[in-house]
Amino acid sequence: MDEVALTIDRVAVDDFLTRNDIPGLVDIHTHFMPQNVLNKVWQYFATPRESMPEWSITYKGSEEERTAALRSLRVERFTSMLYPHRPEMAAWLNAWSAEFAAAHPDCAHTSTFFAEERAVEDVRAALESGAEVFKCHVQVGAFDPTDPHLDKVWGQLAEAGVPVVTHCGSGPEPGPHTGDEPIRQVLSRHPNLTLVIAHMGLTEYEAFLEMAEAYPNVHLDTTMSFTDFSERANPYPRDLLPRLAAIGDKVVLGSDYPNIPYRYPHQLEALEHLELGSAWLRAVCWDNGQRLIGAKA
């Protein structure tokens, strides 16, 4: 880690929090996972492809360095978003993340699942072990959220009231089951599901905004949204901002740390540049995250 750059980051974050009267940050979308899996994720981003611009990960380092850097940036609660890309992988990832959460109490105990026969048991076991948030990656998993194996899973999660951060939009690369229609079908069956749509629903921004307006527990996370990097290829429609301002209690800070191609404060500054006000920023960066994944009493 570049300590000089981190010092500059800390000053920028402190200034942002002071300007907007925010006590700290809750980041619902950060990635910690077994190092061999993380190495494959980093390799994916490092591989040139036509559909994605050059992506140089800013916060590479040891697990200890990455957790320390995140804490130094005033992030008081975060997650270990991890996800399977094949069957019979979720239980192993969940065991790892349970150990990680036990060793890092400021990390919300994060779990995951895959569309397979054992999914119901995997989720039941994770909930019984204290899972506080789940990650569902429709694009990487290449599974249909309406898969029959998942119907009881969505029901379990809706009943438990545990948030599920779901990468289901078609950006930055579409998958066979990404887009808004499968999620609409899930919500029609489980309308009380606490669903957090990652990346503001990139690229189906308006469709997922409509869901957040229509369903009581659907949220949007800000991950990479509004940054220069994302705006170049997939700008957020500015005519949607008044509606986004109106649902300030349903937008929550996410960053994708450490897998971001810019410095951490840029995400915060990008939100501030929307000019939706300090009260909206406090809700997004602190209040809503505390409600969803705040530390248990």
N, C-alpha and C positions, 0 to 999 in steps of 0.2 A: 504494500500500500504506500502511496505517495503521501507522506505526512504533511508536507507543505500544502498540497492540494486539499487534504482533509481539513486542515486548519482554516483555509479559505471557505470551504463548505460549511464548517461549523459557524463561522461568523455570518454567512449568508442566511443560514437557517435561523440563527438567533435573531437576526434583524427582522426576518419575515414574521416570526412569532411575536416579537415585541410590537411591530407595527400593527398587528391585527389582534392583539390581546388574546393569544392562544397559549395555553399552558404547556403544550407539548404536542407530539404527533402520535397518532395510531395509524399504522400502515397495514391494511388488510391483505396486501398482495406482495409479499416478499418470498424469495425462494431459498430454502435450505433443504438439502436432500443428500443422500449418500454420495460421496465424492465421485465414485465411478459413474453414477447416473448424471451428476452435474457436469462431469467432463464431457459426456455425450451431448448434453444440452449446449454446452459452450462450443463444441465441435459443429453442431448444427448451425449455430449463428455465424460461425467463422467460415462456413462454406458459401461461396458466392452463388447467387441464384438471381434469375431475371426478375422475380416477383418482389424481391426485397433489396433495399439499399445496403451498402456496406455497414456491418454491425460489429463494432469493436466494444467489447464488454469493459466497462470502466472500473468496476470494483472487484477485480480478480484478486485472490489472496487466499490464505488459509481460512478455515472455518472460524477459528478464533479471531483472526483479523477482521473478517467480515461482520461478525456479531459485534465486536468492539466498535467498529466504525459506524455501524447503524445506531448503536446506543449513543455514540458521541454526537450524532446528528439529531438528538432529542426525540428519537423514536422510542416511546415508552411501552408500546405494545405492538407486536408484529406476528407474522405467521411463517410456517415452513411449507409453503405451497409445493406439493410434489404430486406426481400423477403417473399412472402406469401407461405403457404403450402396447401392452399385450396382456392376455389372461394370466391368472395365477401370479400376479406381481403385487397386487394391492395390499395383501396381508403383510408381506415383507416390508413394504414401504411404511405401512401403518405402525409396525413394530419399531422401526427405526425412528419415526417421528415421535412416538410416545417417549422414547428414551431422550430424544432431543429436547422435548418440552419439559421433561423432568429435570434435565440439566440446565435449562434456560427458562426460568419461571416467567420471564417477560414475553416469551413466545407462546401464543395461543396453541394449544394442542390441536394439531392439524392432521386430518386423515383424508383418504381418497377411496375410490372404488372404480370398478370396470364393469362393463356390461357382460356378465357371465353368471352362470348358475349359482355360484357361491357369493354373489354380491350381497344378498340379504344378510347372510351370516357375517360377512366381512364388516358390514356397516353396523350390525348389532354389536359385534365384538368391540368395534371402535367406540361406539357410544357408551358401552359399559365401562370402557377403560378411561372415559372422561373426555372424548373428543369434543372440541369447542367450535370447530369450523372444518368444512370439507372442501376439497378441490375436485372439480369435475372438468376434465379437459377434452371436450368433444372433438376438437381438431386433431390433437395428437393421438387420442385413443381411437379415432376414426369409427366411433360407434354412434348409433342412433339413440338420442335421449329417450325416445318412446319405445325402446326395446322392451319387450315383456319382462325380461329379467330385472328391469329397473323400476317397474311400476310400484312394487312393494317397497323398494328402496326410497323412492320419492315420498311415499306415504310415511315411512319411518322417520325420515328427516323432517317432514312437515309436522308430524306429531311432536317430535322432540324440540322443534323450534330452533334447531342448529343451522346457522347460515351455510350455504353452499356457494362458493365462488366458482362461477362457471364460465369458461372460455368457450363461447358458443357462436360468436359472430364470425363472419367470413374473412376477417382480416387478422394478421397481415397476409395470410394465405388461406384460401378456402379448403374445407375438407368435404368428404362425401355427405356429411350430415350437419354442417354448420348452417347458420342462418336462423331467422326468427321463427319460422313455422314449427319446427319440432318443439321449441320451448313453449310456444303458444299451446300446443297440444298437452304438454306436461302440466302447465298451469291450469288448463281447463279441467284437468282431473284432480289437481292438488292446489287449489287457489290460495291456500294459506302458507304455502312453501316459502321459506325465507331464502330467496335466491339473490345472489349478488352477481350481476352481469359484468364480467371483466371487460376492461378497455372501452367502457361506455357502449358496448355492443358493436364496436368496429366490425364491419363497415355499415351495418344496418342500424345506424344511430337512432333514427326517428322511430322505427318499429319497436326497439327495446325501450326507448323513452316512453312510448305509449303504454308498454307493459308496467313500467314503474308507476305511471299515473293511475293505471287501472287496478292493480293488485296491491293489497295492503302491505305485503312484506317483500316486494321486489325492489331491489336497490341497484344502483350503477356504481362501479368503481372507476376511478379516474386514470387507471394505469396507462401511462405513456400518452394519454390523451392531451391535446392542446399544446404539446411540446413541439418545438421546431421540427424534430425528427418525424413525428407523425403527421403534422400539418402539411408537410411537403407532398405526401402521397395521398393522405386521406383526411382532409380538413373537416373539422366538425362544423356543421352548418350553423352559421351565426344566427339565423332566424329561429333556431331552437333554444337560444339562450334564455329568453324570458320564461319558457316552460321549465327549463333546467333550474332557474332561480326559484321557481315556485315549489319545487320538490327538494329543497335544500336538506330536508331530513332524510332523504333517500339516496343521497350521493355520499360516497365514502372514499377517503384517500387510499389509493393503491399506487405502487411505484414500479414493480417488477425488479426491484433491487435483488441481487447485484447485477442482474443481466440487462443493464441499460447502457446505451451508447452515448451518454452525457453525464454530467455531474448531478447528484441528487437534488440540489436546490432548484434546478431548472424546472422540475415538475411543480414545485410550490409556486415559483414565479409565474409559470404558465397559467396556473389557476388564478393567481392574483390579477393577471393581465386581462382576465375576463370581465373585471370590474363589476362583480356581483356583490361586493361588500364584505366587510370584515365579519359580520354575523354569519353569512353564508360560508365563508372560509373556516370559521371556527367549527361550525356544524360538520363540515366535510372532513376537516383535518383532525378533529378531536371528539366532539360529542357523539357523532354517529358511530364512529369506530368503537368508542367506549361502550355504547349500547350493544353493539354486535359481538365484540370480542374482548370487552374490558375484563380485567382481572377479577376473578371470583372473590367474593367477600370471605 
